[in-house]
Amino acid sequence: MTAAQPSDFNWNDLGFEYHELPKRYRAYFKDDVWSAGALETDPEIKVHEAATGLHYGQNIFEGLKAYRRKDGGINLFRPDMNAARFNRSAVRLLMAPLPEDQFVDALKAVVKELQDFVPPYGSGATLYLRPFMFGNGPVVGVHPADEYVFEVYATPVGAYYKGGLTPTAYVTDQFDRAAYGGTGQAKAAGNYGASMLPGDRAHRNGFSDVVYLDPREHKYIEELGSANFFGITKDGRFLTPKSPSILPSVTKYSLLEVAEEVGLKAEETVISIEDLDVFAEAGAMGTAAVISPVGSITHNGEKHVFYSETEVGPWTQKLYDRLTSLQFGDSADTFGWTVDVPLD
């Protein structure tokens, strides 16, 4: 595969897929020290056959975006939260934490180098950034690696769901996303591998994805596929599940604050799958899709419809508009969440 050039892209018609770009950032952990890191041209990484990243699941990642502003500049959105979550994941999997300033500097270096690949303002597209780390070096017994590789690659992307803010249908299943007391709060690669079978089954049955319930009692909503859930009650409350096995989404914690700003009462709490009728609107939230309205949830063969199966609800639209206006720099950032990427 040959690295893409900016002229290869139709910015208004991008899918959510990988494109090889000319550069990526890599750093290496060896002898208890992280290297300074540098931009590299080779998209392929040399991996030892006995690497823990291949055999024992020492593999974590993050996902965030670079946004082109109307003035031509570029924003990152709350990269400090991604850096902190990345290190919490590393600690959970007994991997070597990366200095958080190095994590953010790596993002800035990649975006600056690849600034011509950040889609233009108004296209709705962004430059998706994928930081990841895995255990490398020879290990046979079940214990952590002595060496790690950290990389940030980038790829231009359009909307995660082609329909944009079009409601989709979800279904519950007997599968668990993560075990109680397991790695649910870590962004571990294995969590996503385990979700592929139930996700595929949902897709083949005409659903967008699976509603994962709590792994102990299967009574309470946890996540929707790889996204967090929110519901807006008929009396104006923005509710999102609270559980030790849910990934703490940057989008979720941002929307909890934005919801208060736009006039909703926001709360993390347990949400029973039997209480869907309290919600006027519902949605999935995460970096890739931002917000994806939920038109319906089918549980035990019974279908519950929220605001509409074809139209986005007014509160959901308001939340989406406010959050994306912050990310693209269209409105005043009263929260201090956006980070400018120096391009000189």
C-alpha positions in Angstrom: 0.0 0.0 0.0 1.3 3.4 -0.9 0.7 6.3 1.5 -2.2 8.5 0.5 -1.9 12.2 -0.5 -4.4 15.0 0.3 -5.5 15.1 -3.3 -6.7 11.5 -3.1 -9.6 12.4 -0.9 -13.1 13.6 -1.5 -13.6 15.3 1.9 -17.3 15.4 1.6 -17.6 11.6 1.0 -15.4 9.9 3.5 -16.3 6.6 5.3 -15.0 5.5 8.7 -12.0 3.5 7.5 -8.2 3.3 7.5 -6.1 5.2 5.0 -2.3 4.9 5.2 -0.8 8.3 5.7 2.9 9.3 5.2 3.8 9.5 8.9 3.0 8.2 12.4 4.6 8.7 15.8 6.4 5.9 17.7 8.1 5.6 21.0 9.7 2.5 22.6 9.9 1.4 26.3 13.0 -0.6 27.1 15.3 -0.9 30.2 12.6 0.9 32.2 12.7 4.1 30.1 10.5 5.5 27.4 12.4 6.8 24.3 11.8 10.4 23.2 9.7 9.1 20.3 9.8 10.3 16.7 7.8 10.4 13.5 8.3 7.3 11.3 7.4 6.5 7.7 6.9 2.7 8.0 3.3 1.6 8.8 4.6 -1.8 9.8 6.0 -2.6 13.2 8.4 -5.4 14.1 6.8 -7.6 16.7 8.5 -10.4 18.5 6.8 -13.8 18.1 6.6 -14.2 21.9 5.2 -10.7 22.5 2.6 -10.3 25.3 0.6 -8.1 23.0 0.0 -11.2 20.8 -0.4 -13.8 23.5 -1.6 -12.3 26.8 -3.7 -9.3 25.8 -1.3 -6.5 26.8 -2.8 -4.2 24.2 -4.6 -0.9 24.9 -5.7 2.0 22.7 -7.5 5.3 22.5 -9.5 7.2 19.9 -9.9 10.9 19.4 -10.1 13.5 16.6 -8.5 16.6 15.2 -11.1 19.2 14.1 -10.5 21.9 11.4 -11.8 25.3 12.6 -13.5 27.9 10.4 -10.3 30.1 10.7 -8.2 27.3 9.4 -6.7 26.3 12.7 -7.0 22.8 14.2 -8.4 21.7 17.6 -8.0 18.7 19.7 -10.8 18.0 22.2 -9.8 17.1 25.8 -6.7 15.1 25.0 -5.7 15.3 28.6 -8.6 13.0 29.4 -7.5 10.5 26.8 -4.0 10.6 28.2 -5.2 9.9 31.7 -7.5 7.1 30.6 -4.8 5.6 28.6 -2.6 5.3 31.6 -5.4 3.9 33.8 -5.7 1.2 31.1 -2.0 0.7 31.2 -2.0 0.3 35.0 -4.9 -2.1 34.9 -3.0 -4.4 32.4 0.3 -4.0 34.2 1.9 -2.1 31.3 4.3 0.8 31.4 2.5 4.1 31.8 3.4 6.8 29.3 4.1 10.4 30.5 0.9 12.2 29.8 2.7 15.2 28.3 4.4 12.9 25.9 1.1 11.4 24.9 -0.4 14.9 24.1 2.8 16.1 22.4 2.7 13.0 20.2 -0.8 13.8 19.1 0.2 17.4 18.3 3.3 16.2 16.4 1.2 13.9 14.2 -1.5 16.5 13.5 1.1 19.2 12.7 2.9 16.8 10.3 -0.3 15.6 8.7 -2.2 18.9 8.8 -3.0 18.8 5.1 -5.0 15.6 5.9 -7.3 17.3 8.4 -10.5 17.7 6.4 -11.7 21.2 5.6 -14.1 23.0 7.9 -17.7 22.4 6.8 -17.1 18.9 5.4 -18.2 17.3 8.6 -15.1 15.1 8.4 -12.2 14.9 10.9 -8.7 13.4 11.3 -9.1 10.4 13.5 -6.2 9.7 15.8 -5.5 6.2 17.2 -2.9 6.0 20.0 -2.1 2.5 21.1 0.4 0.4 23.1 1.3 -3.2 23.2 3.7 -5.5 25.0 6.7 -6.6 22.9 9.8 -8.7 23.4 10.1 -12.4 24.3 7.8 -13.6 27.2 6.6 -17.2 27.6 5.2 -17.3 31.1 2.1 -15.3 32.0 3.7 -12.1 33.2 4.1 -8.5 31.9 6.4 -7.5 29.2 9.7 -5.7 29.7 9.3 -3.8 26.4 6.4 -1.8 24.9 5.7 0.0 21.7 3.5 3.2 21.7 2.2 4.6 18.4 -0.2 7.2 17.2 -1.4 6.8 13.6 -4.0 9.0 11.9 -6.6 8.6 9.2 -9.2 11.0 7.8 -12.8 9.9 8.5 -16.4 10.8 7.8 -19.4 10.0 9.9 -19.2 6.7 11.8 -22.8 6.0 10.8 -23.6 7.1 7.2 -27.0 8.3 8.1 -25.6 10.8 10.6 -28.2 11.7 13.2 -30.6 9.0 12.1 -32.1 6.8 14.9 -31.1 3.2 14.8 -32.4 0.0 16.6 -30.6 -1.9 19.3 -31.3 -5.3 20.9 -30.3 -7.0 24.2 -28.5 -10.3 24.2 -27.1 -12.8 26.8 -23.5 -11.8 26.0 -21.5 -9.7 28.4 -19.2 -6.9 27.2 -16.9 -7.3 30.2 -16.8 -9.2 33.5 -17.7 -7.5 36.8 -14.3 -6.7 38.3 -12.7 -7.3 34.9 -11.3 -4.9 32.4 -14.5 -3.0 31.5 -13.1 0.3 32.6 -9.9 -0.1 30.6 -9.8 0.5 26.8 -8.3 -3.0 26.3 -8.3 -4.6 22.9 -9.7 -7.8 24.2 -12.9 -6.1 25.2 -13.6 -5.3 21.6 -12.6 -8.7 20.3 -15.2 -10.2 22.6 -17.9 -7.9 21.3 -17.5 -9.0 17.6 -19.7 -12.1 17.8 -22.7 -10.5 19.5 -22.3 -7.4 17.4 -22.3 -9.5 14.2 -25.4 -11.4 15.4 -27.2 -8.2 16.0 -26.3 -6.8 12.6 -27.5 -10.0 10.9 -30.9 -9.6 12.7 -31.3 -6.0 11.4 -30.1 -4.1 14.5 -27.4 -1.5 14.8 -25.7 -3.2 17.8 -26.2 -4.9 21.2 -27.4 -3.4 24.4 -25.0 -4.8 27.0 -26.5 -5.4 30.5 -24.7 -5.6 33.8 -22.7 -8.9 33.9 -23.9 -9.9 37.4 -27.7 -9.7 37.1 -28.5 -8.7 33.5 -30.9 -6.1 34.8 -29.2 -2.8 34.2 -28.0 -1.1 31.0 -24.3 -0.7 30.7 -23.2 0.1 27.1 -24.5 0.1 23.5 -22.0 -1.8 21.4 -18.8 0.2 21.9 -20.6 3.4 23.0 -22.0 4.7 26.2 -25.8 5.0 26.7 -27.8 8.1 27.6 -31.5 8.6 28.1 -33.5 11.9 28.5 -36.5 11.5 30.7 -39.9 13.0 30.1 -39.2 15.4 33.1 -35.9 16.7 31.7 -33.2 14.6 33.2 -30.1 13.4 31.3 -29.3 10.0 32.7 -26.4 7.7 31.9 -25.4 4.4 33.5 -23.0 4.1 36.4 -21.1 0.9 36.8 -17.5 -0.3 37.6 -17.4 -2.2 34.3 -18.3 0.7 31.9 -15.6 2.5 29.9 -15.5 6.1 31.2 -16.2 7.9 27.9 -14.7 11.4 27.2 -17.9 12.2 25.3 -20.1 11.0 28.1 -18.4 13.2 30.7 -18.5 16.1 28.4 -22.2 15.6 27.7 -22.9 15.4 31.4 -21.7 19.0 31.7 -23.2 20.2 28.4 -26.6 18.7 29.4 -26.6 20.9 32.5 -25.7 23.9 30.4 -28.6 23.5 28.0 -31.2 23.0 30.7 -31.2 19.3 31.7 -30.5 17.8 35.0 -27.6 15.4 34.5 -26.8 12.3 36.5 -24.9 9.0 36.4 -27.1 6.3 37.9 -28.2 2.7 37.5 -30.7 2.3 34.7 -32.9 -0.8 34.6 -33.8 -2.3 31.3 -37.3 -2.5 32.6 -37.6 1.3 32.9 -37.2 2.3 29.3 -40.7 4.0 29.4 -39.3 6.9 31.5 -37.3 8.1 28.6 -38.5 10.5 25.9 -35.2 10.2 24.0 -32.2 8.0 24.0 -28.8 7.8 22.3 -25.4 6.3 22.1 -22.3 8.5 22.6 -18.7 8.1 21.9 -15.7 9.6 20.0 -16.5 7.9 16.7 -20.1 8.7 16.4 -20.3 11.7 18.8 -24.1 11.0 19.3 -26.1 8.4 17.6 -29.9 8.6 18.4 -31.5 5.3 19.5 -34.8 4.8 17.9 -35.7 1.6 19.7 -34.5 -1.1 22.0 -35.8 -4.6 21.8 -35.6 -6.7 25.0 -37.0 -10.2 25.4 -38.8 -9.8 22.1 -40.6 -6.6 23.1 -39.7 -3.4 21.1 -39.6 -0.1 22.9 -39.6 3.0 20.7 -38.3 6.3 22.0 -38.9 9.7 20.4 -39.0 8.4 16.8 -37.5 5.7 14.7 -36.8 8.1 11.9 -36.2 11.6 13.4 -33.7 12.8 16.0 -35.3 14.2 19.2 -35.0 17.9 20.0 -32.9 17.5 23.2 -30.5 15.0 21.4 -30.1 17.5 18.5 -29.4 20.3 21.0 -26.7 18.3 22.7 -25.1 17.3 19.5 -25.1 20.8 18.1 -23.5 22.2 21.3 -20.9 19.6 21.6 -19.8 19.7 18.0 -19.8 23.5 18.0 -17.2 23.3 20.8 -15.1 20.7 19.0 -15.0 22.7 15.8 -14.5 26.0 17.6 -17.8 27.5 16.4 -18.9 28.6 19.9 -17.2 30.0 23.0 -15.4 27.2 24.9 -16.6 28.1 28.4 -15.3 24.8 29.7 -11.7 25.1 28.5 -11.8 21.8 26.7 -10.3 22.6 23.3 -6.6 22.5 22.6 -5.1 24.4 19.7 -2.5 22.6 17.6 0.4 24.9 16.7 1.0 24.6 13.0 4.0 26.8 12.5 
